[in-house]
Amino acid sequence: MDGTNKSSLFSTYGHPTLAFDHGKGSYLFTSDGTRYLDFAAGIAVNALGHAHPKLVEALTTQASKLWHVSNLFAIPGQEKLAEHLCDVSFAQRVFFSNSGAEAMETSIKTARRYHAHIGQPERNRLITFTGAFHGRTLATIAAGGKLEHLDGFAPRMDGFDQIIAGDLDLVRETITSATAGIIVEPVQGEGGVNVLPPSFLQGVRALCDEHNILLILDEVQTGMGRTGKLFAYQWSGIEPDIMALAKGIGGGFPLAACLATNKAASGMVQGSHGSTFGGNPLAMAVGNTVLDLMLEDGFVEDVADKGLYALQKLAALKDGNSDFIEEIRGKGLLIGIKFNEPPAQIIKCLANEHVLSAPAAQNTLRLLPPLNTTRAEIDEAIEALERTLTKYRKRRNS
């Protein structure tokens, strides 16, 4: 240590001071028992809240038997979860990994490998969109294109053509003989909770079909029930060729998946990709349980209903705080509140009211509650936000 910082950690997270000892349901507790309503949910990860009894049981039961063997050996839980994911989606093939960035890396490699496999290796470029976030690896920051994420990591990895989202004519003009596919987030979560219109997604799907290129959906944040359907693409009536999942699929345990059609995955043959930890027995025990719970009758429909309830309540809050709030955005329980100034202090003040939230681009505060949150908890969060804005206004005007 050089004496300038007492922590031995990298400074990438700014060394936050708020720490938690345990959690239950939608709440987190500090070591002294102070309770916080967790509407950040580990950035949309804790989809079933904290210490869900069935997830605890699945993890501890598996932990007492077998943790890790690597993919040199068969892992029965992988076959079970892959089959189940394929049954409820467009896909016929699944590759498991540990994080959203890894799932997106797999998706990018799968798209490029497909074209190489069919004798078109020159088709290796992917169209991406401004406002997107696809991870923090060298490839995924290049795909996302955000300058602050690219700063200091030159040279920027080639192979991505970024354009403004929402303009189908521009997408059509950008497609060339080198285009392998198009990457889309149905809702740009980190980018400010921008919901892309179904008509745009339908148009992109049609262009992919027309040019024999692959549609890749980044559903790391939107998948697994977050928007009120199991997968966000189901709102638009389309199907992708490749899709990345993470966050909610593990309910807090590191787990991710790349889903693909037989066609898209045809180039991913033995030796073309791998992961030491991906799909290990612990992750599979939890992932299978998460999916079982999310497929219970009425679960995703209830998420949609609660999301609509929250959006309506927030619309009323906006009407009374138009000096601060510009727009309420979202789908299901992926909700963004766009302010007319950076919301960092509002997020901090809301935490002082014992409600946790998450930032996003475009001056946006995100509310990402557990999917099994209650309407009473939604009321609690919005009432705390209203108190926060009242106090913040008085302090700013004093």
HELIX and SHEET records of a PDB file:
HELIX    1   1 ALA A   41  ALA A   44  1                                   4    
HELIX    2   2 PRO A   53  ALA A   63  1                                  11    
HELIX    3   3 PRO A   76  ASP A   87  1                                  12    
HELIX    4   4 GLY A  100  HIS A  117  1                                  18    
HELIX    5   5 LEU A  138  GLY A  144  1                                   7    
HELIX    6   6 LEU A  147  LEU A  150  1                                   4    
HELIX    7   7 LEU A  168  THR A  174  1                                   7    
HELIX    8   8 PRO A  198  HIS A  211  1                                  14    
HELIX    9   9 ALA A  232  TRP A  235  5                                   4    
HELIX   10  10 LYS A  247  GLY A  250  5                                   4    
HELIX   11  11 ALA A  264  GLY A  267  5                                   4    
HELIX   12  12 PRO A  281  MET A  294  1                                  14    
HELIX   13  13 PHE A  299  ASP A  319  1                                  21    
HELIX   14  14 ALA A  344  ASN A  352  1                                   9    
HELIX   15  15 ARG A  375  ASN A  397  1                                  23    
SHEET    1   A 4 HIS A  22  LYS A  24  0                                        
SHEET    2   A 4 TYR A  27  PHE A  29 -1                                        
SHEET    3   A 4 ARG A  35  ASP A  38 -1                                        
SHEET    4   A 4 VAL A 355  LEU A 356  1                                        
SHEET    1   B 7 ARG A  93  SER A  97  0                                        
SHEET    2   B 7 ALA A 256  ALA A 260 -1                                        
SHEET    3   B 7 ILE A 242  LEU A 245 -1                                        
SHEET    4   B 7 LEU A 214  ASP A 218  1                                        
SHEET    5   B 7 THR A 179  VAL A 184  1                                        
SHEET    6   B 7 ARG A 125  PHE A 129  1                                        
SHEET    7   B 7 PHE A 160  ILE A 163  1                                        
SHEET    1   C 2 VAL A 187  GLN A 188  0                                        
SHEET    2   C 2 ASN A 194  VAL A 195 -1                                        
SHEET    1   D 4 ILE A 325  LYS A 331  0                                        
SHEET    2   D 4 LEU A 334  PHE A 339 -1                                        
SHEET    3   D 4 THR A 364  LEU A 367 -1                                        
SHEET    4   D 4 ALA A 358  ALA A 360 -1                                        
END                                                                             
